[in-house]
Structures are given as structure tokens and as C-alpha cells.
Amino acid sequence: MAGGRVWRVICASLLFSSASLNAAIISGSISNWPESGPLTTIGDGTNHVTLWWSINNADRGWFYGSNSTGDSDVAFASGVSDVTQITNAGALTYTNINLPNPHCDPACSAHGVPGVGEFIVWKHTTTGHFGALRIDDIHPGATVDELDATWWFDTLATGDFTGATVPPPVPGVEVVSEVPAERASSSTTTTEILKQGLAQIAVSMSNRIGSVLSGKQHGPGFKSPLSGNLLLETGTGLSAGDAPGNFGAWVSYGRMDIRNNFVSTAFSADMDNVVTGVDYLTPNDLLIGVALSYEKQDVTTFFNIGSQKVHGYTVAPYLGYLFNDAISADLTLGYTSSNIKQTRTLAGVVISGKQDSRRLFAAGNLNGVTGFGNWIVSGNLGYLYAKDELQSFTESNGLLNPRSTVKLGQGRIGGELAYSLGEWEPYASVALVRDFVTTETKVGAGVPVPSDDRDEMQFGLGLRMFSKQGISGTAGWITTRGRDNVDSDVYSVTLRMDF
């Protein structure tokens, strides 16, 4: 009997000790904490630690010690994927300034612990209490970037978080995989589609501008109008003296096929684009115009067994200026708004989502032209810069995909050779393209990495038709070769009328 009472006392003591241990660690969450915002305090009402952070980039932040918080130094818990792995927080290396490296939410590959954000620990410089923070999401806020996190506070100041409960990240938190096969299609395809698709649209806009200025460049030594363009030309086919007027209107249809055959990022894309524009050539050789376009993309993404359907609208004002009979320049500015519907397959389940995209771009070119008898030779030096903002969206499985940005800075140099056959003008073109600024496509650890090949060659053939009634047209083809694992073909037709 006495032995039974002793056993019950021992069991009760063990249960009480276990409950006390669990009660020693309290936890909570932080939502939408603005970077460089107010200090945040976590604690039990009597003791506390104070936290502070600032943004580094889209998925990393800086974390600060007592020089900024006033009372708590900071440390990084390396390699921790669960707060219960922190058994001796006092042994961590603390600093009173900021941690020497930025630290990550789950979308960042630097922490080496898949599926969770990194763990930061603060220690109160006077009381010795510890607080741990799991970085669940760093994301854009209304005005500044914000942080979502889960925190734990050690009320006994032991530094042992073994008894902590581990709540999952708050609903909707970012846990986007680095692996293309496990994430939304647009995060992988946008860079390459921007390189191929937008670059061709920008170049063709330059050609449209050059085609109008070429009429003013027409001299008595030539038997056909100068063309000044490189790709997808929409030439007026008229000299200045023949043109019915300085107003013009045009419409163009183009189709592009893009193929990426690299194992980690393979996709194929068909892009249809309709562009229409109007412009006016002033008496002092300044061309002022505006173009509107509609673009549709159908993309099959082999890397994640998915698809994309994109509808986009662009407004693009443009300028051109004729310096003399041989040299002209042009500038195009553009804004594109797109809607992306996409799917992917993961573990046999189809996941879908809708995303918005906003793009700004600018393209400038310097053009030159000369001729020999019926031969017309032109050259072009240009640069394109684009910034594509992919907005955050939530997929059908509840996964929040954060906002991301894709940038492109692309230079080109090329030339064209054309031959006049009266009202017809066949031509051939070649250009060298170089990406000076590009956003790397992330593929994750252990996944084959695509080449960072930034150069390509473009070859084109086409035929122009023109008449003295101010009606002209062009049919052209251009192919892209030389870039590792990616090539494309563009087919286009254009009709222009001057009045």
C-alpha cells in the first residue's frame, strides 16, 4: 500500500515536472512587422527580450542586437529546422550590433534547411532570458517590406527550448520551393520569355520608326527608298517627295515560337502579338507616335507538368529623329499589364493560380544607312532595359507566392542588306545580342543548373512591298540561334498607310 502511494507520488512529480518544463516555453506569432519599424518585445509579462530587423532583399533580412534594441543581443542558430533543437541558447555567439550576414525565410536557399526559415535568438543583457524567432515570411507590405514570424520565449532563462511546442507557419506563409518542378511556372519561364519576346517587340518598334525616317533619307542616287531597319521592317516604301502626307497608321501581326530544352527548365511557348500605331513626322524631322498592342501566350511547362496562359496589353509612345541623310535615332517607352493563368502538377495533384504582372521597358537605337546602286546597307546599335514585376498570388493549395522582379538589360548590334526590285525589296539581316543585365533563374540545390549564356545571334529574311499611293507592307522571318538550350523563330506581317 505504502509502495503504491510512493509510486503515485513519483508519477505525479514527473508529470508536474514535465508540465512545468512545457510551461517554461511560451510562444506566439508576429504578422506584418514592418522593416526598420518599431521595436518588438516578446516575453511573459515580467521578463522579455527586444527584437529589431531591417530588409536586405526579397527574402532576407538583417537582425540587430542591443545597440539597436537597447537591452537584447542577437545570435544566429545555425542549421536549426525546429526550435526544440536549441538546447543551450547560451552557447550561441551573440553580438550587440547586427548579425554579420542577412538571414532568410523559407524561399531563400542560403540557410540549407529546406522548408523552414532561419532561427534568430535574442538574449536579454541583464536578466539572461532568451527569445527565439523563426522567420516564416519576408514579403512586400503596403509601403515597406514586412516580416511574419513565430516566436518562443524561455521564461526560466535556461536556454533550453526542448519542451517547446512547434506551431506550423501561419496560414498563407511563403514556403515556395527553390526547385522548378515544385513551384509555379512563371517563376521559371519569365526570364527567358522576357529575353526573347519583349526584345523582338522592342526591336520591331525601332524598325517601324526607322522605316518612316527612311523616306526622308531617300536621296537622288538611290533607285529605292532607304530602309534603315533590321528586323520585321514595316517600311513606308516612299521618299519624302512621294509621301502623301506626314501622318501614318499601321498594324502588324507577329507570331513567336520559343523552345527551351534544358532538363530543369524545359518549356515551349507560342506568342501571338497584334500591334497598331499612329504617328506624325514634323517638318523638322521629329517623329512622334504611339502604339498599342495585345499579346497572347500559350506556354507548356515540361519541368513541372504545367501550363501558362497569358494575356497582356501594352501602350508604347515613341520618338524618332533624323540627324541627316544617313543617321537617325529612336526611343520607345512602354508599359505592359498582363494576367497569367497557370497550372502545375505536384504528386499527381493539379495546382492552379492567377497572377498579375506589370512591366516597364525602354529601348533606344542609333541607326545608319547608305546605298550603292540598287543595294541598300543599314546598321543599328541599340540597348533595351526592362523590369517585370510579378505580383504576389496564392495558389489553389493555399501557397502564397511572393512578389518577384525580373530585370533585363540587353544590347545589340546588327546590319541589313536589301536590294531594290522596283516595288519589291528583299532583304537579309543579322544581329549580335548580349545580355548585360539578367535575373538568374533559381533551380535549387542538387538540380542541374542552366547555362548563364548571355549571347545569341539573330538571322532574318524578308520582303517589302511599297507603292506611291502610301500603302506598304512587309513579311519577315527571324530566327535566334547560339544561346545554350534556347532558340526561337518569329514570323510577322505588317501593313502601313501614310496620308
Helices and strands as residue ranges (DSSP letters): H 2-23, E 25-34, E 40-43, E 48-51, E 53-57, E 60-63, H 66-69, E 72-77, G 83-85, G 89-91, E 103-104, G 109-111, E 119-124, E 130-140, E 145-154, G 180-182, H 186-193, I 194-198, H 199-217, E 247-260, E 267-281, E 286-301, E 306-322, E 327-346, E 349-372, E 375-390, E 393-394, E 400-401, E 404-419, E 424-438, E 455-466, E 471-481, E 486-498
